[in-house]
Amino acid sequence: MAEMTLGKALGAGLRRAMQDDEKVVLLGEDIGKLGGVFRITDGLLDEFGAQRVIDTPLAESGIVGTAVGLAFRGYRPVVEIQFDGFVYPAFDQIVAQVAKLHYRTQGRVKMPLTIRIPWAGGIGAAEHHSESPEAYFVHTAGLRVVAVSNPADAYRSLRQAIASDDPVIFFEPKRLYHHKGEVDLDASLADAPPMGLASVVRAGRDVSLITYGAMVGTALQAAEAAEDEGVSIEVIDLRSLSPVDYDSVAASVRKTGRVVVAHEASREAGVAAEVIASITERCFEYLESAPLRVTGHDIPYPPAKLEKFHLPDLDRLLDAVDRVLDRPNSLTEVDA
């Protein structure tokens, strides 16, 4: 086991994947000599050369289109989108080509393409640098969508994504890049839990708090604070947003009977809405109260000085917990 940051764990995952398979190639803006804006690919150019670590022009549609061609020819391309808001120019390639080629060719063409996206807010960045676009891709059939929350999961899930024959949108919470944790660098993928499996990161009996990405840490803080008041919160890290591990989610909900789903993205038609609808279909008779969402507001991502009012925080999570438990003294805002 080694202690490392989430960013270093991602770099280690890329290195291991490239060592294991010479068909793995990296593409992105400034990923070579610079090592990427967040230094995730630092050192890989020197180790693997410019034929496998490719600095591209500032043209996201062209980057993903090139990766599609490489996947056609048997490579396993890994694309880095420099910031979340820069993925939109590549949207047509992703939803019209990447997601559909396997189906369109009746399975004759595989698309083992991983698209890494530094994602979400919390770093005081400028416009287009703190987006949460996951719902667009969750809605797109043919894509796997993954969101990691800790270094061990980042290392393991990135290797699994690259080894998958399916296209994977891989979300990396950029505000956690410097958070440290233990990582087993020698772990075999054969022994790892499936990429699509949710994780119960804290067991509880009263409320199921379901989330993903950087919000997992906030949820754990809420669970610790609630414990002081005698409330036991079960925290579930979805890990995979498409497909969702509804077996694990339903098992928790049937135990607690109460649900809060949280994410940074806007509320309207977000991942939380789909998760709650699916919970209601599967677990209606077990629910003791209406499930609640705690999300970002339905606005464009605000300026850096205001983002603390936009991101779901400890107080908003605890208020939602109080409301599903029908406890007094909760906040008065609508739907958290």
ChimeraX attribute file (.defattr): number of C-alpha atoms within 10 A of each C-alpha:
attribute: neighborCount
match mode: 1-to-1
recipient: residues
	/A:1	11
	/A:2	13
	/A:3	14
	/A:4	18
	/A:5	21
	/A:6	30
	/A:7	25
	/A:8	23
	/A:9	29
	/A:10	25
	/A:11	22
	/A:12	23
	/A:13	23
	/A:14	23
	/A:15	18
	/A:16	15
	/A:17	21
	/A:18	21
	/A:19	13
	/A:20	12
	/A:21	13
	/A:22	12
	/A:23	17
	/A:24	24
	/A:25	23
	/A:26	27
	/A:27	24
	/A:28	25
	/A:29	21
	/A:30	20
	/A:31	27
	/A:32	24
	/A:33	16
	/A:34	16
	/A:35	19
	/A:36	18
	/A:37	14
	/A:38	17
	/A:39	16
	/A:40	22
	/A:41	26
	/A:42	18
	/A:43	17
	/A:44	22
	/A:45	20
	/A:46	11
	/A:47	13
	/A:48	15
	/A:49	12
	/A:50	15
	/A:51	11
	/A:52	19
	/A:53	24
	/A:54	19
	/A:55	21
	/A:56	17
	/A:57	12
	/A:58	14
	/A:59	16
	/A:60	23
	/A:61	18
	/A:62	15
	/A:63	21
	/A:64	30
	/A:65	18
	/A:66	17
	/A:67	26
	/A:68	24
	/A:69	13
	/A:70	19
	/A:71	23
	/A:72	16
	/A:73	13
	/A:74	14
	/A:75	19
	/A:76	28
	/A:77	26
	/A:78	27
	/A:79	25
	/A:80	25
	/A:81	26
	/A:82	22
	/A:83	19
	/A:84	24
	/A:85	19
	/A:86	19
	/A:87	23
	/A:88	15
	/A:89	14
	/A:90	17
	/A:91	17
	/A:92	14
	/A:93	20
	/A:94	24
	/A:95	18
	/A:96	11
	/A:97	17
	/A:98	25
	/A:99	21
	/A:100	19
	/A:101	19
	/A:102	18
	/A:103	13
	/A:104	11
	/A:105	10
	/A:106	10
	/A:107	10
	/A:108	9
	/A:109	16
	/A:110	21
	/A:111	30
	/A:112	25
	/A:113	30
	/A:114	29
	/A:115	24
	/A:116	23
	/A:117	23
	/A:118	25
	/A:119	26
	/A:120	27
	/A:121	26
	/A:122	18
	/A:123	13
	/A:124	16
	/A:125	14
	/A:126	12
	/A:127	13
	/A:128	14
	/A:129	20
	/A:130	27
	/A:131	21
	/A:132	22
	/A:133	19
	/A:134	22
	/A:135	19
	/A:136	13
	/A:137	20
	/A:138	22
	/A:139	16
	/A:140	16
	/A:141	13
	/A:142	22
	/A:143	22
	/A:144	24
	/A:145	27
	/A:146	28
	/A:147	25
	/A:148	26
	/A:149	24
	/A:150	25
	/A:151	26
	/A:152	24
	/A:153	22
	/A:154	28
	/A:155	25
	/A:156	25
	/A:157	26
	/A:158	28
	/A:159	24
	/A:160	21
	/A:161	25
	/A:162	25
	/A:163	18
	/A:164	18
	/A:165	17
	/A:166	19
	/A:167	28
	/A:168	27
	/A:169	24
	/A:170	27
	/A:171	26
	/A:172	26
	/A:173	26
	/A:174	24
	/A:175	18
	/A:176	20
	/A:177	21
	/A:178	14
	/A:179	15
	/A:180	18
	/A:181	16
	/A:182	16
	/A:183	22
	/A:184	14
	/A:185	15
	/A:186	9
	/A:187	12
	/A:188	10
	/A:189	14
	/A:190	8
	/A:191	7
	/A:192	12
	/A:193	14
	/A:194	13
	/A:195	22
	/A:196	18
	/A:197	18
	/A:198	22
	/A:199	17
	/A:200	18
	/A:201	15
	/A:202	17
	/A:203	15
	/A:204	19
	/A:205	15
	/A:206	21
	/A:207	26
	/A:208	30
	/A:209	31
	/A:210	27
	/A:211	27
	/A:212	26
	/A:213	26
	/A:214	24
	/A:215	21
	/A:216	24
	/A:217	19
	/A:218	18
	/A:219	29
	/A:220	19
	/A:221	16
	/A:222	22
	/A:223	25
	/A:224	15
	/A:225	17
	/A:226	16
	/A:227	13
	/A:228	9
	/A:229	8
	/A:230	9
	/A:231	18
	/A:232	20
	/A:233	27
	/A:234	24
	/A:235	27
	/A:236	24
	/A:237	25
	/A:238	28
	/A:239	27
	/A:240	25
	/A:241	23
	/A:242	24
	/A:243	17
	/A:244	21
	/A:245	17
	/A:246	16
	/A:247	11
	/A:248	15
	/A:249	25
	/A:250	19
	/A:251	12
	/A:252	25
	/A:253	26
	/A:254	18
	/A:255	16
	/A:256	20
	/A:257	23
	/A:258	25
	/A:259	28
	/A:260	25
	/A:261	24
	/A:262	28
	/A:263	24
	/A:264	24
	/A:265	27
	/A:266	23
	/A:267	20
	/A:268	13
	/A:269	12
	/A:270	22
	/A:271	24
	/A:272	25
	/A:273	17
	/A:274	15
	/A:275	20
	/A:276	20
	/A:277	13
	/A:278	16
	/A:279	20
	/A:280	17
	/A:281	10
	/A:282	16
	/A:283	17
	/A:284	16
	/A:285	10
	/A:286	16
	/A:287	17
	/A:288	15
	/A:289	14
	/A:290	15
	/A:291	25
	/A:292	22
	/A:293	23
	/A:294	25
	/A:295	25
	/A:296	24
	/A:297	18
	/A:298	11
	/A:299	10
	/A:300	13
	/A:301	23
	/A:302	19
	/A:303	14
	/A:304	15
	/A:305	9
	/A:306	11
	/A:307	18
	/A:308	14
	/A:309	11
	/A:310	21
	/A:311	23
	/A:312	22
	/A:313	20
	/A:314	17
	/A:315	15
	/A:316	20
	/A:317	25
	/A:318	21
	/A:319	22
	/A:320	25
	/A:321	27
	/A:322	18
	/A:323	22
	/A:324	19
	/A:325	18
	/A:326	11
	/A:327	11
	/A:328	9
	/A:329	9
	/A:330	16
	/A:331	14
	/A:332	8
	/A:333	8
	/A:334	5
	/A:335	14
	/A:336	23
